Every structure is written in structure tokens, then in C-alpha cells.
């Protein structure tokens, strides 16, 4: 039976943790040495699309064209570089392996430092790849390294795409109108608006409470936001959840972007005190649950899968599963749990189509390597006029709420710039999945991603679907891309 899913349109990306569903590889590919140079034949061989063999370029830069003959170009050599290996990134690795033959690419695989999150080892490895004849690189890193990555790749003339986290200069945040920005974009991006992700999760939790415990008064409802404060893009999700809580319940306090300034009945479990793992979330959530006996219903938005699993385990350990709801942006591990017959307080995940995400990343890289597009003219319809990599002049004042400089506006009503760019922020659709709809949704993902080629399906055991219109991927740039924010 078809089940209607709500589609939430959300912008820009973030967090170097995936917001997509997909099938995990058997083991993460971390700690491998950077491979020696020299071209290799891509696994599986290149496919030769039928038709349009004489066309100079695909129909649209950065978008796969099934009628284009990609073999008329050289076989570009690419790799996927991470600052830390994790099963969460295996989805992308598998997706790149599937897409590489379609684009006549030699994809050599995924690499991460032997010491997880070692900036020095990663940057050394990046230089090794750049010096060994790679034509382009896909990258997922600690976002604060983006300016240095851009510098190294520019020195070697190697195009790059940051796949999950937005590439920004996070050392230079600012306020433009009423919009806080973590720093100027450094490259085009595909993904989401992290603050809107947080608000979407909060609304979903409130929907669950209203349906399950409509008679419990709100002063007996508690929120535990499990986040990671030192990564700005992840912290935005927590702020989005907090903002909704304050808007819907002003009696609990007004909104503030500070992580220590919390409204009543809202707790922040900051994973920066531990790590990005289930144990950290389990420990933090257990501490809060055990000390707040006045709360009768718990709503728990989390920033990624590992924290959702840890929170759900904490709820289970406190025998509170029936009165708690955990949600996250992601869902890979929830799917694995449900397939294994495990149902707990982790009830919903906001998931996107990983193969479509990968499609945009790898096709954006191909367009740059082949010369069809540059980072300045890729996806022009997705350029936000006030968040496209520009460097601004400031008023000299510091905003009292966000503690960042304020962008100056000229007499023409436009921000005053000292350098301009046109980096796109392409949006992806996301869908809520739960125990009832995850199988048809993921079967549909296989259908739209791989068509009749079932050998590439990530979920071949799920009941097949035949309706390509079961869900919609249609998105258009939002109106706020074309209007400057005002104070």
C-alpha cells in the first residue's frame, strides 16, 4: 500500500556526517596508504550510452545525461578522500563505484588517514594524491580545513568537490541582514539547510507527542538535543530544534544561539565532551534522563545516526522506550536495525536519496575535469545571491546575539563586497522514513537510480516497486535565493 511521505525542501549541506540512506560496505576503507600513480582500468568497464554520440557536452553541466557518450573524453582518474573512515561514508564509496563506469571514470576508491581526524596526515595525503596525476578529488573532511584544501588543490590544478560538509571559511562568520552565516563559501555545494533540518526534526517530534500523548501537559515534556557544538554545521541542527521549541512555547524562554542559554525543559547533550559515537550519546542522554524525574515524555532530536542509536539505547536502558521518541537526519543505521527486527525509541529518520546525492557530486566533478563548467558557473540557477562566496565589508559593529561582524549594505540596498563569486548551493529533497514505509521508499530509490539494472540495486531483497512517481524529486530554487535578507 502506498504511503504518502512529506517532502521537506532543505538547503546547503553540512556536517561531515551523511544525511542519506544507503547500504553499508562490509568494512570502512580507512588507514590505507595513498596509492601510487598511474592510470588503471575502472572496475566494471565503462558503459557507452546510446545516442547523442556527437554532442560536445552533456545536456546540463553537473547533471548526468544518459544519452551522452562520455567515452569521447579521456578516462579521468579520481578518488574519495576523508579525514576519518566510518561506515557512514561507505554509502558514498559504493555510490561512486557504481557511477564511475557510467562517466568513463577510473575511481580508485576511498582513503583516510591512519590516525582518525589527523589534519596533518590528511593534508599530506591530499598533496600526495594531487602530485600523482589525479584529475579530480571528492572530499569529506573536517569543514574547517576547507580553505587549506582549496589552496592545495589550486596549487596543483586539481578540481575537487566537498561532498557532505559545505566548503566554507569557518574562521570568518558574519551576519547579513538577519541571517547568520558560518563563513564565505569556498566551492559549490549539494545538500541542505542545517537549521531547517533541526526545525524539521523538532516538528516531527511534536507531531509524535500530539498523536501519542495528547493529554500530557507541555511542562511535563522534555527535549534532549544531542549535538556536536564544535562543528558549526552540526550545531545549526541543534539551534534549529531549539528555535522551534522557543517559538511554540515562549513561556519556556526566548531563543538565543548560545548553547549554554537554554529555554526551560530543553537540554543540550553536547557530544564535543566525548566523541562522535554511540557511547558518548548514551552516556550524556542517560545522565539527563536519570536526573529529571518530573518529565513524562521525552523528545530527542539528534544530529546523526550514531547519536540517535546511542540515545535510543539510553532510553531503553532507563526503561523509557514507550515515552520517548528519537529522530535524526540520516537513517542508515535505523534501516539496519529494522531489518534485524529491532524496534526502539528511534522512530523516524529524515533521509535523502544517496544515489542522487552521489550523482550530483560526481557529475559536478566530471564537468570541471572535462572543462564543461567551472566552480563559478556550475548550476547557476542554484546560486543564492547573498550566500555565494562573496567577501563583504562590515559596519564595524558586532551583533550582540551572534557575536559576529555585521555586513554593510550600500545605498542600493545590496551588501558591499570586496570580492565576488558565484558558488551554487544545490538543494536536495528529503523524506521521513519509519518502520512502515522505509522498504518501499528504498526500493523506489533503487528504481529511480538504476532502472531495470537490478544487479546494482542496494536493496534487492525489498519488495520491488514499479511506480517512478511514488515520490517526487522535483525541486526549484526557493524564493529567498533571490532576495537579500533584511534586519
N, C-alpha and C positions, 0 to 999 in steps of 0.2 A: 504494500500500500504506500502510495506516495505521501510524503510528509513535507509540508511547506516549511522551508527554513528562512529565517530572516537574514537578509544580506546587509552587511554593515560596510559602508564605504569609508575606508580609512587610509591615511596618507603616510608618506615618508617612512623610513624604517628605523630600526634601532636595535639596540641590544645585540650583542653578538650571539644571541640565542634564538633558535628558529621559531618562527611563528607559523610553521607549516606542518602538514601531515605528510607522512611518507613511511617507507619501510626501512628499518634499520639494517645496515650491513652487519655481518657477523661480528666483526671486530673493528674498532676505530683504527685509522692508519696513522697513529702518532709516532713520533720518535724516529722516523725514517731519515736516512741521510738524503741530502739533496742529490738528485740523480745526475749522472754525468751527461754532458751534452751529446748532440747527435740526434737526428730525426729517427723516429720509429714509425712503424705502420700502426695506425689506430686499430684497437681491438674491434673486431666485428666487420671491418671494412667499411668504406664509405658507400652510402646509398646514392644513387643517381636519380634525382627527381625527374619525372616525366614532364615534358613540355617546357616552354619558355627557355629553352637551352641557349638561345641567342641573346636573351636580355642581359643588359650590362649589370644590373643590380637587382636584388630582391625588391618587391613592390614597396616596402617601407623599411627604412633603416631601423635595426634593432628589433625587428619582428620576423619570425620565421615565415618564409614563403615556400610552401610545398611544391610549387611549380617551377622553382628556380633551380638551375644546375650549379650547385656550389663547387662542383669538381673543376669548374673552369678556372678557379683560383688555386693558389698553392695550398698545400696542407699545412695549416698553421699549427704550431706546437704550443700547447697551453698546459697549465697546472692549476691546482687549487691549494692555496697556502693559508694556514690557520695559525693563530697564536697558541691554541691548545686543542688537542684532539678530544672528541666526545662523540658518543653515539648519536647525539642530536645533529651533528654535521654530516653523518653518513647519508642522510636523505639527499643532500645536495651532491655528494660524491656519486651516488648511484644515478642521480638525475643527469649529471654531466656525462657520465659514461654512456647513458642512453642517447643523449643529444649529440655527442661528438660525431658519430658516423653520419648523421643527417647533414652536418655542416662541413664535412670533409676535414675534421679536426683530429689532430693527434693529441689526445688527452692522456697525460702521463700519470694522473692520479692526485691524491691528496697528501700533503706534507704538513707536519707541525714540529715544533722544537721538542727535543728530548726532555727539557725542563719546561713544564707547562707554564704558559704566560710569560716566558722569558723574553723581554723586549729585545735584549742584545742578541740572543740566539736567533730570534725571528728575523731581525733586520739583517743579520749576517747571511741567513739563509735566503732572504729576498735578493740580496745582491748577488749571491751565487746563481740563483735562477736567472736573474737578468743578464748575467755575464755568460751564460751557457747557451744563448741563442733562442731562448723562449720568445715567441711572438706576442704573447699576452698572458696575463695572470688574473685569476679570480681569487679574491682575498676576503677572509673573515678574521678580524683582529680586534684587539683592544682598541676601541674607536679613537682613543687619544693619540694613537700612533699614525693617524691618517695623514697629517702634514708631512711627516718624515717619509712615509710610503710614497706619497706623491712626489716628493723631491727625488728619491732614489729612482723611481720608475721614469721620471722625466730625464734624469741624467743618462739613462740607458736607452731612452726612446721606446720603452715598453708600455703599451696600453694596459690598463688594469680596471677591474670592476670590483667594488666592495659589495659583497652580495647581501649581507644581512644588516649590519650596522651602517648607518649613514656616515659617509666620509665628511667630517666637519673639522674645523679648527676649534676644538672644545676649550682651548685656553682663552678664547675671546667671545664670551657670551654677551648678549646685548638685549635691549628692549626696543622693539619697533612698534610704535603705536601702543596697543595693549597686549602685544604678543611677545613673550619671552622666547628668544632663540638661543640655542646652545652654542652657536658659533657659525661662521660662514661655511657653506657647503664647499667641498673640495672636488666633487665629482658628481655626475648624475647618480640617482638612486632609484631603487624599486622598493616599495614597501608600504609603510603605514604611518599614521599619526599616533605616536605613542600615548599621548594624553587621552585621545579619543578611545584607544584600546582600553585604558583604565576606566574611563567612564562607562564604556560598553559593558565591561565586566561587572561594575557596580550595579548597573541597571538590571543585568541578568540575575544577580543575587537577590535584589529587591523583588523581582518578579517571582523568584522561587519562594521567598519568605511569604509574600502575599498569597500565593497559591497553597502553601503548605501549612503555614502558621498565621492565618489572617487575624487571629484574636490576641496574639502576643503583642503587648504594647511596645512601642519603639524604644522606650527607655530600658527595656529588658533585652534588646537586640545589640549585639556587639560585632564590630568589624575588625578583623586582623588582616592588614595588608602586608603580605610577605614580599619584600623588595630588596633592592641592592643599591644603596644610596650613592656609591662612588662611581657608578656608571650612569651618566646623565640620561641616556635614552631609556634605561630601565626605570630610573627614578620617576620619569614622566608618567609611567603607568600608575605608579602609586599616587602621584599627585592628581591624576585624572579621577581615580576612585575617591580620593578624599574630597575633591571639589564637588562631586555629585552628592556625597553624603552631607556636606555643608549646605548645598543648595536645597536639598529636600528636607533637611532638618536643621534649620537655622537656630532652633532652640538649643542645639548642642555646641554651637560656636561658629564663628566666621572662618572662612577659608584663608589659609596662609601657605605659601610654598615651602616654608621651613619644615623639616622633618621632625623637629622637636616641639613644634607648635601644633598640637593635635586637638581636634574637637572631642567632646565627650563621647564615650563609647566607641572610639576609634583608636586602635593600637597599631603601631608600626613595628613589625618584626624585621629588622634590618640585617640581611644576610652578610653585609660587609663585616660584621663582627666575627664571621666564621668563613664560610666558603660557598661556592655555587653548587651545593649538593643537597641531597635529601636529609642528611644528618643535621645540617645547620637549620633547615626549616623545621624539622621535627623537634629539635631542642627549643627553639625560640617559641614556636606555637604552643608547645606543652607548658612552658613557663607561664604564658598568658592564660591559657585555659584553666590551669590549676589555681590561679590566684584571683579569678573574677567570678565567684560563685553566683553573683546576682544576675548574670547574663543567662538567658534561657534559650536563645537562638544565636548561632554564630554564622556570620557571613565572611568568607575568606577569599579575597582576590589575591592571586599570586602572579609573579612576573614570568615564570616559565615552568616547564614540565617538572623538573627536579624539585622545585619548591612546592608545586601542587601535590606531588607524591608524598613529600615529607610532611606537609600539613595534614593530608588525609590520614597518614599513619599516626600522627599525633592525636588526631581526633578519635581514631579507632582505639588507641591506647588509653584514652580517657573515657571510653565507652560513651562517646557523644555523637556517633555517626548519624543518628536519626535527627539530631537537632542542628546539624551543621551542613553547609554547602561550600564546596571548594570549586573555584573556576580558575582557568588560566588562558593565556594566549599561546597556542601550540597544539598539543593533543596527541603527539606520537605515543607517549608512554601510556596515556589513557586508553588508546586503542589496543595496545599490547595487553593492558590489564583486562579489558573487556573480553578480548579474545581468549584470555586464560580463565575466564569465568569469575574475575574479581570485580565486585561492585562495592564501592565505599563512598565516602563523602565527596570525592572528586566526581562531580556530576556532569559538568559541561566544560567544553573547550572551544575557544574561538580559533577556527582553523582556516587556512587558505590552501590553495591547490599547489603543492610543492613543485609539480612538474611544470606548471605555468610560470611560477616564480623563477625556476631554473631556466626556462625558455627565455625570459626577458634578460636574465643575467648573461647567458652565454651568447645570445644573439647581439646584445649590446657590445660585447667584447669583439665578436666577429666583425661587426660593422666598422669598428675602429681599426682593427688589424687590416681589413681589406681596403680601407680608405673611403668607404661609403659615407661615413659620418665622423665627426669629432665630438669631444665631450661638450663642445659649445653649441652644437646643433642637433644633438640626438633628442628625439621625442619632443619637438618644440611646443606641441600643444600641452605638454605637462610641465612647463616652466611656470613656477609661481613668481609673480613679478616682484614680490618683496622678500623672497627667500630663495635666491638662485646663485648664491656665492658672492654677491656684491660685498665690497668693503665700504663701510659707511663713516661719515663724520658724526661726532657725538656733540650733544649740547653742553657737555661739561658737568652735567648733573648725574647723580647716581639714584636709580629708582629705589625707594625705601622698602618696597616689598620684596623685590627680586635681587637687590644689591648688585645691579649691573648698570653699565652706562646706557644712556637713552639716545637713540638715533635722532639726529636733527633732520627736520623737514624744511624744504625751501618754500618760497612764496607760491610756487606752482603746485603745492600740495604733495610733492614727491620727496622721498628721502634723498639727502645729499650724499653722493657717493664719491669715493676716491679711486675706485676700481670697479668694473662691472663684469659680470659673467652671465651665462645663460644655462646653468646646470638644471636639468629636469629632475622632478620628484614624481615618479610614476606611481599611481595608486594600484593596489591590489584588492580584489574583493575577498571578504572573509565570511565564514558561515559558522553558526553554532552547531556543534555536534553533541550528541548524547548517546546513551546506550541503545536507543530505539532507531536512530537514523544514521549512525556512523557507517554501517555497511553499505547501504545504498548510495550514500554520499561518496565514499571512497571508490566504489565500483564505477560511479559516474566519472570520477576523476580519471580513472584508468581509460574509460571510453573516450573522453574528450582529448586525452593526452596521447593515446596510442592507437585509437581507432580499432580496426579489426586485428591488429598485430598483438594477439594475446600473449605472445612469448615475452613481451616487455611489461606486462601487467604487474603492478606492485601488489595487487590483492586478488590473485586469480581464484582463490577459494571462496570469495564472496559471491552471492547470487548476482548474476550479470544483469545490467540494466541496458536498455536499448534506446531510451529517450535522451538525446543530447541536450534537450531543453529542460531537463528535470530541474536544473538550477541555472542561474544566469551569471555569466562572466562580464556582462556589459557594464562598462564604467565610462563616464565622461569627466573631464576635469571640473572640479567644483567651482562655484561662482567666486569663492573667496580667493582663488588663484589670481583673479583679475582685478581685485580691489585692494588698495593699501589699507592696512589696519589703522584704526584711529584710537586715540587715547580715551 
